[in-house]
């Protein structure tokens, strides 16, 4: 075994030092300093499997000589289609050859299912294009038979899809070198173990070593790698924080386990935007992409029954480049408790307390002694300030027993002085509202006039004016 040099590294911020400390001097976290042995042979000396002799990579290492940027060509670089339009959108058009993408998410959210279905899609495209190679799926959490069962359920069984089950890093690297696939998927970084360094599986030392080795192999062989990453109880990616700096793309797979909606967000992307969001629907047959998620967060009766319902109001929120309609529902009842109950789902509970106070002071609607229940539809999130006007509109509607028209939406932020303040990218929200059939939009006073065909824009300055427009 090669000689190792020991140092101590913080798993949160990546600080390194010669001795162990209880508290990191850089980020101030306690108990995050771990011993790290840094000794890793180059990719050319790695073995294909335990017990075999080392061999050099057959693919030549790219020339590292400095060149003028005008002489560097990118014409031959073609992105790999994942088979999902939403996945391609988040990645910036597809998977870049030689890149390493980290997919993180909570347990059971569907990371492995998404990547196995992606592997099946790429393998299916590879069969139609003979010049492309196979797809290699390396599982450190499941056996080959278990992965095969899941692939049969979601329809990802393809002859060009190769399955391997191993937790040894050298074996995984040897398989990638031997097969030279068009795409390699490693599930997951926390289950693969390197024999070259000390540390338990999933520890900071092992995760750093595994990620560095896979990145080295991906860059050398020009093979893209999709790497699954676990998350901690607070939602951050497990392992050293430098793991996110090493990879090219970091995607977060989010969703509520009680609902079928899944959202894929790009937290970091060296080859595309970081404000794109992909929508997917989780079912027993696998994951399906949702091309138009506009109707996901509206009640089913919104289109079936045109009659308005008191206590509801629709707003439009921004999620990346997308504008999504969110229906806010509220219930106001007389409280029998000394302290009235405030229950919120999908909205910020602290902001609800502020909006109730503003509604009492500047809107002449007293809800201080009432139990309030505010919720969104289908797990939608109405936490941005631009949803304030819809929340107070729903509360006022429930309190006064006056329904807001189903074709009316409200977009705006409420200040402590009762003013209706503008929100970013209002024109995108209004155009989406017109596309979905809304005819009236109550918004703040526009700094620049916006004309949206088929949509009547009602501009308001104060909370009282906005409530009068909504409850007329």
N, C-alpha and C positions, 0 to 999 in steps of 0.2 A: 504494500500500500504506500502511496506517495506520502511524503512528509507534509504535515499540515501546520498551518500557522493559526493560532487561536486568538480571537478577539471577541468582544462583547457588543452585541447589536440590539438596539431598541426595535421591537416589533411594530411600534406605532409610527414613529417618524424616521427610522433608519439611522439614528445616531449610532456611532461606533466609538469604542474606547478600549484601552488596554486592560481595564479591570471592571469587575462587576459592581453595580450600584443598585440600591433598592429603588431609587427614583431617577427617572431619566432627566439629565440636566437640560435637555433641549425642549421636550414637550411637557415635562412635569408629571408624567404618568407613573404610577407605582407598579412594580412587579412586571415590567415589560422588557427588562434587560435579560437577554439570553446569550449563552455562549455560542459562538459561531466558529466552525473550523473551515477555513477557506483553502480547499485543495481540490481542484478539479482538472483532470487532464483535458487537453484540447480535443475537439471533435474528431480529429484524425486518428487519435489513439484509443478511442472508445471501443469496447468489445461489443459484438452483436448479441451475445448471450453469455451467461455465466459458464466458465470453463473453456470458452473458445479463445483462440489467439486473436490479438488485436489486428486490425486491418485499417488501411487508410480509406478515406471516402473517395469513391470513384468520381464524384463530381468535383471539378476543379474549383478551388477557392477563387472568388472574383478578385480581379486586380485592384489593389488598394492605392494605386498611384493617383496623385491629385490631377484633376482635369478641369479645364474651363467648363462652367456650368452650361454654356451654349453648345458644347460638344456631347453632352450626355443626353441620350435619346430615351424616350419613354413610349415610343410607338409600339414596341413589341410586348408591352405589359398589358395584358387583358385580364380583367377581373373575372372571377369565377361566380357563375350564377348559382345562388343557393336554392333556387326553386320556390322561394317565397319572395313576393314583391315587397312585403313589409320588412323582411330581414335585409334585403338589398338596399332599401331606403335608409335604414338605420346605419348600415355599413358604408354608405356613400356610393352605392352602385354595385356592390358585390364584394367578394373576398379578394384582397390583393395578394398575389403570389409572394411567398416568403414572409408573410406577416404572421403575427401571433395575436390571437384574439382571446380575451378572457371573458367568459360568460359566468356571472355570479348571480346568486339568488338563494332564497330560503329553501330549506329542505321540502321536497314534495311539490315545488312550484311548477316543475316541468322542464328543467334544464336539459336533462338527459333525453327526454322525449323530443324536445325541439331539435337537439343536435343529431339524434338518430334519424329523425325524419329528414333533416337537412342532408345527412349522409346518403340516405336513400335517393333523394332528389338528384344530388350530384352524381351518384353512381349511375342513375338512369340516364342522365345526360352524357356521361362518359361512354355508355354503351352505344349511344347514337353518334358519337364522335370518336372514331377509333384512335385518333392521335392523342387523346387524353387517357390518362392512366386510371387506376382503380382508386377507391377510397378506403382508408384504413381507420378502423374504429378500435381504440385501445381502451379497455375497461379495467379499472382497478377496484371497482366496487361490486361488479356482478360477474358471473361466469358466462361463458359463451352461450350456453343453453338458455340462460335467463335473458340475455340480450336478444337472442333469436326469438324467444317467445314474445317479447315486447315489439320487435320488428314485424312479426306476423300480425300482431294486433293493429298496428298503425299502418300497415301496408308499405313497409320499407325493406322488404326482402328483394335484394338484387344480386345477381351473380358477381358484379364488380365491387360489391361491398365486402371487405375482408374484416373479420372479427378476431380480436385477440384479447385474452384476459391475463394480465400480469400486473404485479406491483413493483417490479424491478426496473429501475431506470435504464440500466444498460441493455436489458432485453427490449424495452420500448424503443430506444434509440436505434438498436440493431434492426428492428422490424421496419422502422421508417426508412433506414438506409437501404435495406434489402428490397422493399416493395416499391420505393420511390412513388408514393401515391400522388394523385392530384390534390388530395386533401387528407390531412391527418387530424383525428379527434382524440383527445386524451381526457378521460373521465375517471379521476379528477386529479388536480395538482396535489391535494392533501393525502391521497392514497398511494402515490408513487414514492418509492424509497430508493435513495442512492446508497450504495455500499461504500462509497468513497469518503463519506463524512459521517460523523456521529449525530445522534439526535433521533427522537421518536418520529413516527410517521405523522405528518401534519404539523410538525414543529416549524419554527421560523427558519432554522438551519436547513432542514430538508426541503421546505417549500422554495426557499431561495435557490438552492442547488438544482432542484428539478426544473424550475422556471428558466434558470440561466442555461441549462443544458439543452432544453427544448428550443429556446430562442437561438442558441448557437447552431443547432442542427437545421432549424427552419431557414435561417439566413444563408447557411452554407449550401444547402441543397435546393434552395428556392422553393420550398414546400410550405404552403400555409398550414398553420396549426390552430385548431380551436381547442381551447383549454377551459375546462370546467373548474370553477373556484367555489369553495364553501364560504359562508358568511358566519359571523359571530352573532351572539344574542342581541346586540345592538344594531345589527344590519350592515356592519362594515365587513369588507372582505377579509377573511381569515388569513393569517400569515403576516409577514413583514410588509410595511407600507411601500417599501421599494418595489414590491411585486407589481404594483400598478404603474410604476414608472418604467419598469423593464419592458412590458408588453406594448404592442402598438395600439391595440383597441381594447377598451374596457366597456362591456355592456352589462347592464343590470336588468335581470328578468324579474319583474314585479307582478304582484297580483294578490288578491285575497283568496285563501284556500276555500272559502265558503262560496265563492262565485267562480264562473268559468272564464272571466275576462283576465287576460294576461297582457302586460305592457312591457315592451323591450325598449330600453333607453340606452343611448350611447353616452357614457360618462366621460370617456376619453376616446378620441379618434384622430389619428395622424393622417388619415386619408379621406376625411369627410367631415361633415358638420357634427356637432355635439348636441344639437337641439332637435333632432329627429326622434320620433316615437313610433314604434310599430305596435299594432294591435292584433292580438291573437285570441282565439276561442279554444278553450281546453275541453275536450270531450273524451268519451271512452275509446273512440277510434283514432285518437291522436290530437294534434294541434292544427287548427285551421286559421288562416289569416283572415282578418276582418278589414276589407278594403274601405268600407264606409262605416265608421263607428258612430255616426251622428245620432242614430236612434237608440243607442245602448242605454243612455242615461235619462230617457224619457219614459213616463209610464205608458203602458200598453194602451190605456184608454185614451191617450192623447190624440191618436189618429182615428180610433174606432168610434169614439163618442165626442162630438164637437162641443158639447155643453161644458161650460167652465165649472171648476170645482174650487170652493173657497179654501184658502190656506196653501195654495200652490203658486209658484212663479218660476219662470224659466230664464236662465241667464246663459251667457256664452263665455267659457273660460279657454285660456290658451294652454296647450300642452305641446311644447316644441313649436313646429310650424303649423300645427293643426288647431282649429277652433272647434271645440266640442260643446254641444248644448248640455246643460245640467239643469234638471228640474229640482227645485228646492221645495220641500213640503214641510208644513209646520202645523202643530196642534197646540191650542191655547185652552187651558182649563183652569177653573178656580181651585186654588190651593187650599188644602186643609192642614198643611204643615206650617210650623213656625218659620221655617226657611223654605221658600218655594223651590221646587225641583227644576233643574236645567239639564236636559238630556240632549246631546248633539251627536250626530253620526254623519261623517263626511264633511263637517264644517269645524272651524276652530272654536272650541268652547270659550276660550278667553275673549275672542272677538265678539261672541254672542252677548256676553255681559256688557261690553262696551256699546254695542248696537242697541241693546234694550235701554240703556241709559240715554243715549242720543235720541232714541225714538220717544222717550218720555219727555225729554227737555225741549226738543225742537220739532217733534212731530205730533204732539198732543195725543199720544197713544200710551196709556199707562198700563204696563205689563209687569210692574215690579212685584205685585202680589199674586201673580199667576204662575202655574206650572207650565213650562215651555218645553216642547219637544220639536226639534228640528232635525231633518234627515234629508239625504239625497237618494236618488234612485239607482239601484244596481251597483252600489259601491263607488259612485262618482265622487270626485273630490272638488268641493267648492271652497277652497281655503285661500285663494288669492283675494286681494282687496277689491278686485273688480266685481266680485259676487255680492258685495255688501247690499247693493240696492235691491237685488232679488230676495235676499234674506229678510230685510225689513219690509219689503212688499208682501212676502208670504206671511210674516207675523201680523202685519196690519190687516191683511185679508182675513186671516183666521179670527182676529180679535173683533173686527167689525162685521163679520159674516157677510162680506161682499167679495165675490169671486172676481179674479182677474181673467181677462179674455185669454183663451188658449193661443191665439195668434199674436199675443203681445209678449215681448221679452224686455228685461231690464238689465242694463249693464252700467256699472258705475261704482265708485268708491265713496263711502260716507266718512266725512271728517268729524272731529269732535264738535265743531261749530255748526253742524247740520248742513254743510255744503256738500254738493255732489261733485266730486272731483273726477277728472278724466283718467282713462286707463290706457295702457299701451296697445298699439295695433288695433284700434277700434274698428277701422275699416274692414279688416279681415273678419272680425266677428259679425259685423253687419251684413257682409256679403254671404256669409254662411247662413245667417238667419233668413235672409231673403231666399236662398236656395232651398231651405227646408219648409218654406211656405208661411213664415211669419210676416205679418203685414204692418205691425207697429213695433217700434223700438224706443223705449224711454232711456235716454242717455244724458250725460253731462253736456254743458254748452260746448260746442265744437270750436276749436281754434281755427280749423280750416274746414270749409264746407265740404260735406261728403254727400254725393248723390248715388243712391242705390235703387235701381229700378224695382218697382213693386213694393217698396218698403217706406212707410211713413216714419220719419225720424222726429221724435218729440224731444226737444232740448230743455233741460231743467237746470236751475242753479241751486235750489235749496231742496231739502228733504220734503217739505210740505208740498212744493210744486210737483215733485216726483210722485208722491202718494196720491195727489189729486189726479194726475194723469193715469196712474195705474188703476185706481178704484173708481173711475168715473162711470 
